[in-house]
Amino acid sequence: MTERVTEQLVVGDVVADHTYWITRENLVRYAGASGDFNPIHWNERVATSVGLPGVIAHGMLTMALAGRLLTDWLGDPAAVVEYGVRFARPVVVPDDDIGVAVRVAAAVTEVRDDGLVALELTVKVDEQKVLTQARALCRLPADRPSQP
């Protein structure tokens, strides 16, 4: 692990990259936690009857995984000053024990004089973006390494 201070971050640095797996079990657990029991997130018949390719992950779950990448890297959820995304395509979750891989990476787009770092998140399933305009503005804690 390379330790660098915020001033040494440069535009284009990939500061975090991780693959998360979503299974149908995760969808059930997320539904319980969020209260979103829409059957498109657990019932294949309902999902396909409304034109979806299959059961899909909750959009907010996908967004939360990208946010988790940030908070794991920063070490402090309060260090995320701004965060937003657009949902580009559904994440289809197969009915197996493996699930679907969601790869999330964060790259520096700006290092500001006020100590904030702007990041662009890339969130993909099978090399297709599932979130777009995924951006965050973060304050790097002073005692936190800026590069994994």
C-alpha positions, 0 to 999 in steps of 0.5 A: 500500500502506497501512502500519499497525501491528498496534494499528491493525488492526481487526476486519473488516479484509480483510488479504489476498485472492487467487485461485489457479488449480488445474489437473490439472498442479498435482494431478500435481505435488502428488501427487509432492510429497506421495506421495498418488497416490489416483486420485480426484485424476487419473483421471476414471473412478475419481473418478466411479465413487466418486460424485464429480463429477469429479477433485478437488484434494487437500484438503491442497492447498486448505488449503495455498493458504489457508496460502500467502495467510497466509505471503505476507502475513506474509512469514514462515511462522513467524509463523503460530502456529495454523492449522486448517480443515474441508473442506466440499466437494471442489474439482473440477478440470476437464480443461483448461488453465485449471483452477479458481479458488480465491479466498482472503481473510483478515479480522481477527476479533480483535487481541489485547493479546499482539500476536497477530492472529486471522483468519478465512479465506474459501475459495471456488470459484464463490461456494461455501465449500470450506473452513469454520472456516478460522482462523489465529492470527498474529504480525505481524512488526514490520517488516511492513505490516499491510495490503496 
